[in-house]
Amino acid sequence: MEALDILDRLNEIEVYYEPIFSADSQSIVAFQVSGKLEINGNTIDIVNFTYDSSVPEELRKETEVQLIKMALKEAKNKLNEYYLYLPCNPNLFMTDVGELYFQTIKQTIDESLLPKIYLVIPAHKYQGDAEELHHPIRYMKTYGVKIALDDIGKDSNLDQIFMLEPTVLMINIAQLNYDAWGSQSHVFTTIQNLAIKMGATLMFKDIKTDYQLHHAWKHGARYFKGEYLQKPSAQLNPTDALKERFSNDCKQFIATERKQLELKYEEMKKLKRTIATIVEQSRIQSNDEESLLALANKLTPYAFRFYICDEEGFQISPNIVRKNGEWEVEKEALGKNWSWRPYFLMNIIKLKEDTKGELSNIYSDIKTGELTRTFSMALDDNEYLFVDISYDYLYEHNLLY
């Protein structure tokens, strides 16, 4: 297909709008723009076309800008109701430091509507210096234009995300499949925490099933899109399209999640109560290996390691560790200080007031790499016990994640 064939038919691009649903309003709040062009029986996906390096750069840029212009003209009377997510190839955008893109937007809609516009940028496809990309984006933000970073995942550059300060982080739901989640859960936890710190929200895209919608909802999505909800259309649908169905789905998710959380809460209470009772009935001393090993035998169903620290975080007992089914004493840990760990000292303060003990959030153990939780409780004489719960116990009692 000749480049001139496309150039001559840019006005024939058909604009498509994919609805974006919001978890809080449970209705359509935005549309993401894409486009298609039919030439001699062949269908060209405009967004994919703009990344085809075999096509001259200027043609690709003109094509994307034409798509943006057509979408804005069609949708500008609806921008009081919706946000519009526009495609933006960052490599084409930076050929003139964003000037053509920004001027096209400003000349097509009233300046008061600029805060309704998002530029969708797949940052990992940008081949230049992120700091250079940051400058025109920051300028456009002063007019209210927002940024949505696309295809966020394990290969994303966190420094780049921080620099670009997006309003929305877009994640492909395929990255949350069962197999990937087990090995990449820390990645998405990092992304969730990053979004919270930045004041950004998460959008999950390409949702094809109710299970995927539930999975996205469960992992902190505020916005959703995909064929399960509604396929891209040449029309802008009403805000309440599919509202009842989406609302019913959310109610089911809430009921399911509430039940699971209640069961998890009861299991956590039971675990805390059981370990606290075992410890209280054991006469352990931080410098008495025999008493520590006696406690270890009682903790076999629950733990793979424990140790005792003072209130400043210095370890005053050896590690008692289960290896190959046997409990061992690791004296090399004596004297190490753990107050550098996040929340350690605050946890000590809490334990002084709450003798029932605390169970931590899930995390990956530094040595084993396995997911664990730590139960901690105050002992006598300003000493504090830390018990690392085994992965097997957490898995069997549904206390992971």
C-alpha positions in Angstrom: 0.0 0.0 0.0 1.5 3.3 -1.0 1.8 6.1 1.5 0.1 8.5 -0.9 -3.0 6.3 -0.9 -3.3 7.0 2.8 -2.5 10.6 2.5 -5.2 11.2 -0.1 -7.9 9.5 2.1 -7.2 10.9 5.6 -10.7 12.5 5.6 -12.2 9.0 5.3 -10.8 7.9 8.6 -13.7 6.5 10.8 -13.4 7.5 14.4 -14.2 5.0 17.1 -15.0 5.8 20.8 -14.4 3.1 23.5 -16.4 3.8 26.6 -14.5 4.1 29.9 -16.6 3.1 33.0 -16.0 4.5 36.5 -16.2 2.4 39.7 -17.6 5.2 41.8 -20.3 6.6 39.5 -20.8 3.1 37.8 -21.4 4.9 34.5 -19.5 6.0 31.4 -17.3 8.9 32.2 -15.0 9.1 29.2 -14.2 7.7 25.8 -10.8 6.6 24.3 -10.4 7.5 20.7 -9.1 5.1 18.0 -9.6 5.0 14.2 -9.8 2.8 11.1 -9.3 3.5 7.4 -10.5 1.1 4.7 -8.4 1.1 1.5 -8.9 -1.5 -1.2 -10.4 -4.0 1.1 -7.7 -3.5 3.7 -8.4 -2.2 7.2 -5.7 0.0 8.8 -5.8 0.5 12.5 -4.7 4.1 12.8 -3.1 3.9 16.3 -1.0 0.9 15.3 -0.1 2.6 12.0 1.5 5.5 13.7 4.1 3.2 15.2 5.0 1.6 11.8 8.6 2.8 11.3 8.5 1.7 7.6 6.1 4.6 7.0 7.5 8.1 6.7 7.4 10.0 10.0 5.6 13.0 8.7 2.8 10.9 7.2 2.3 9.0 10.5 2.2 12.3 12.4 -0.3 13.9 10.0 -2.5 10.8 10.3 -2.6 10.8 14.0 -3.2 14.5 14.2 -6.0 14.1 11.6 -7.6 11.4 13.9 -7.4 13.8 16.9 -8.9 16.7 15.0 -11.8 14.6 13.7 -12.6 13.1 17.1 -12.5 16.6 18.7 -14.8 18.0 16.1 -17.3 15.2 16.6 -17.1 15.1 20.4 -16.7 18.8 21.4 -20.3 19.3 22.1 -20.3 16.4 24.5 -17.1 17.4 26.5 -19.2 18.9 29.3 -20.4 15.3 30.0 -17.3 13.2 29.2 -13.5 13.2 29.1 -11.8 12.3 25.9 -8.7 10.1 25.7 -6.7 10.9 22.6 -3.9 8.8 21.1 -0.4 10.3 21.3 2.7 8.6 19.8 5.4 10.3 22.0 8.0 10.0 19.2 5.9 11.9 16.7 4.7 14.3 19.4 8.4 15.3 20.1 9.3 16.0 16.5 8.2 19.6 17.2 8.1 19.4 21.0 4.3 18.9 20.9 3.5 22.1 19.1 1.3 20.6 16.3 -0.6 18.4 18.7 -1.3 21.2 21.2 -2.2 23.8 18.6 -4.6 21.3 16.9 -6.4 20.7 20.2 -6.5 24.4 21.1 -7.8 25.4 17.7 -10.5 22.7 17.6 -12.1 23.1 21.0 -12.7 26.0 23.4 -9.8 26.5 25.9 -12.2 26.0 28.8 -12.6 22.4 27.6 -8.9 21.5 27.7 -9.2 20.0 31.2 -11.5 17.4 29.6 -8.7 16.1 27.4 -6.3 13.2 28.2 -3.3 12.4 26.0 -2.7 8.6 26.1 1.1 8.0 26.0 2.7 4.5 26.0 5.8 5.8 27.7 7.7 2.5 27.1 7.6 3.2 23.3 9.2 6.5 23.6 12.8 6.4 22.2 14.1 9.7 23.5 15.0 11.4 26.8 12.1 11.3 29.3 13.1 14.6 30.7 12.7 16.2 27.2 9.2 14.7 26.9 8.4 16.1 30.3 8.8 19.8 29.4 6.0 20.1 26.7 3.8 17.9 28.8 4.2 20.1 31.8 3.4 23.1 29.6 0.2 21.5 28.3 -0.8 20.7 31.9 -0.8 24.3 32.8 -3.8 24.5 30.4 -5.5 21.6 32.1 -4.6 18.8 29.6 -4.1 15.5 31.5 -1.8 12.5 30.8 -2.7 8.8 30.9 0.3 6.5 30.7 -0.5 3.4 28.8 0.7 -0.2 29.2 2.0 0.2 32.7 3.6 -3.1 34.0 6.7 -4.9 35.0 8.8 -3.2 32.3 7.7 0.3 33.2 10.3 2.9 34.3 9.2 4.2 37.7 11.4 7.3 37.5 9.8 8.1 34.1 6.3 7.7 35.6 7.2 10.0 38.5 8.6 12.6 36.1 5.6 12.6 33.7 3.1 12.8 36.7 0.2 11.1 34.9 -3.4 11.4 36.2 -4.2 7.8 35.1 -2.1 4.7 34.9 -3.5 2.2 32.3 -2.8 -1.5 32.9 -3.7 -4.4 30.5 -5.9 -6.9 32.4 -3.9 -9.7 30.7 -1.1 -8.8 33.1 -3.3 -9.8 36.0 -3.9 -13.4 34.9 -3.5 -16.1 37.5 0.0 -17.2 36.5 1.4 -13.7 36.1 0.0 -12.4 39.3 1.8 -15.0 41.5 5.2 -13.9 40.1 4.5 -10.2 39.6 2.3 -9.3 42.6 5.1 -7.1 44.0 5.1 -5.2 40.7 1.4 -4.3 40.9 1.6 -3.6 44.6 4.4 -1.1 43.7 2.3 0.4 41.0 -0.7 0.7 43.3 1.4 2.4 46.0 3.0 4.7 43.4 -0.5 5.7 42.1 -1.6 6.5 45.6 1.4 8.7 46.3 1.1 10.5 43.0 -2.7 11.0 43.3 -3.1 9.0 40.1 -5.8 6.5 39.5 -5.7 3.0 37.9 -7.5 2.0 34.7 -7.6 -1.6 33.6 -8.2 -2.2 29.9 -9.0 -5.1 27.5 -11.5 -6.6 29.9 -13.2 -9.5 28.2 -14.9 -11.4 31.0 -16.8 -10.8 34.2 -13.9 -12.5 36.0 -11.4 -10.0 34.6 -13.7 -7.2 35.6 -13.9 -8.5 39.2 -10.1 -9.0 39.2 -9.5 -5.4 38.1 -12.0 -4.1 40.7 -10.4 -6.1 43.4 -7.0 -4.7 42.6 -7.8 -1.1 42.9 -9.1 -0.1 39.5 -11.2 3.1 39.4 -11.7 3.0 35.6 -12.5 0.0 33.3 -12.8 -0.6 29.6 -13.0 -3.6 27.3 -15.3 -5.6 25.1 -17.0 -7.2 28.1 -18.4 -3.8 29.0 -18.8 -2.3 25.5 -16.9 -2.4 22.3 -15.6 0.7 20.5 -18.4 2.4 18.5 -18.7 5.2 16.0 -21.2 6.9 18.3 -20.8 8.5 21.8 -23.1 6.5 24.0 -25.2 7.9 26.9 -23.5 8.0 30.3 -26.0 5.6 31.7 -25.5 3.0 29.0 -25.1 -0.4 30.7 -25.3 1.4 34.1 -27.7 -1.2 35.6 -25.6 -4.2 34.5 -22.3 -2.6 35.6 -23.9 -1.7 38.9 -25.1 -5.2 39.5 -21.7 -6.6 38.7 -20.2 -4.3 41.2 -22.7 -5.3 43.9 -21.8 -9.0 43.3 -18.1 -8.1 43.6 -18.8 -6.2 46.9 -20.7 -9.1 48.3 -18.1 -11.7 47.3 -15.2 -9.5 48.5 -16.9 -8.7 51.8 -17.5 -12.4 52.5 -13.8 -13.3 51.7 -12.6 -10.4 53.9 -14.7 -11.5 56.8 -13.4 -15.0 56.5 -9.8 -13.7 56.2 -10.3 -11.5 59.2 -11.6 -14.4 61.3 -8.6 -16.5 60.2 -6.2 -13.7 61.1 -7.8 -13.3 64.6 -7.6 -17.1 65.1 -3.9 -17.2 64.1 -3.0 -14.2 66.4 -4.9 -15.7 69.3 -3.4 -19.2 68.8 0.2 -18.0 68.6 -0.2 -15.6 71.5 -1.6 -18.4 73.7 1.3 -20.7 72.8 3.8 -18.0 73.7 2.1 -17.1 76.9 2.1 -20.7 78.0 5.8 -21.1 77.2 8.5 -19.8 79.5 10.9 -18.5 76.9 14.1 -16.6 77.5 16.0 -14.8 74.8 19.3 -16.3 75.9 18.0 -19.8 76.6 18.2 -21.9 73.4 16.5 -24.8 75.0 13.3 -22.8 75.8 13.4 -21.3 72.3 13.5 -24.7 70.7 10.7 -25.9 72.9 8.6 -23.0 71.6 9.7 -23.8 68.1 8.2 -27.3 68.3 4.9 -25.8 69.3 5.0 -23.3 66.4 5.8 -25.9 63.8 2.3 -25.8 62.1 2.5 -22.1 61.8 6.0 -20.7 61.4 9.3 -21.1 59.7 11.4 -18.6 61.8 11.2 -16.5 64.9 13.5 -14.2 67.0 13.4 -11.7 69.8 14.4 -8.0 69.7 14.7 -5.2 72.3 12.7 -2.0 71.9 15.5 -0.3 69.9 15.4 -3.1 67.3 18.5 -5.0 68.3 18.2 -8.7 68.1 18.8 -10.3 71.4 18.1 -13.9 70.5 19.4 -16.1 67.7 17.2 -16.9 64.8 15.3 -20.1 65.3 14.7 -21.4 61.8 13.0 -24.5 60.4 15.0 -26.1 57.6 14.2 -29.4 55.9 11.6 -30.1 58.7 14.0 -29.5 61.6 14.5 -26.4 63.8 17.9 -24.9 63.8 19.7 -22.1 65.8 21.3 -19.3 63.8 23.5 -17.3 66.2 25.0 -15.0 63.5 21.8 -12.9 63.7 22.5 -11.9 67.3 23.1 -8.1 67.7 21.6 -7.1 64.3 19.4 -4.1 64.3 16.1 -4.0 62.4 14.8 -0.5 63.2 15.6 0.5 59.7 12.7 -1.5 58.4 9.6 0.6 57.6 7.2 0.9 60.4 9.4 -1.2 62.8 9.6 1.4 65.6 5.9 2.4 65.2 5.1 -1.3 65.5 7.0 -1.5 68.8 5.0 1.5 70.1 1.8 -0.2 69.2 2.8 -3.4 70.8 3.5 -1.6 74.1 -0.2 -0.6 74.1 -1.7 -3.8 72.6 -0.5 -7.0 74.3 -2.6 -9.1 71.9 0.0 -8.7 69.1 0.0 -7.6 65.5 0.0 -9.5 62.2 1.7 -7.7 59.3 0.6 -7.2 55.8 1.8 -9.7 53.2 5.4 -9.2 52.0 8.3 -11.2 50.3 10.9 -12.5 52.8 14.4 -11.2 52.1 16.1 -14.6 52.4 13.6 -17.1 51.1 11.7 -14.8 48.6 8.5 -16.4 49.7 5.4 -14.5 50.7 4.9 -14.2 54.4 3.4 -12.3 57.3 5.0 -11.6 60.6 3.2 -11.9 63.9 4.8 -9.7 66.6 4.0 -9.4 70.3 5.4 -7.8 73.5 7.1 -10.1 76.0 8.3 -9.1 79.5 11.2 -6.7 80.1 10.8 -4.6 76.9 11.4 -7.6 74.7 9.5 -8.3 71.5 8.9 -11.6 69.7 8.7 -11.7 65.9 7.3 -14.9 64.3 7.4 -15.3 60.5 4.4 -17.3 59.3 5.1 -20.1 56.7 3.8 -19.7 53.1 2.1 -23.1 53.4 0.0 -22.0 56.4 -1.0 -18.7 54.7 -1.9 -20.5 51.5 -4.0 -23.2 53.3 -5.9 -20.6 55.3 -6.4 -18.1 52.5 -4.2 -15.4 54.1 -2.2 -14.6 51.0 -2.8 -11.2 49.3 
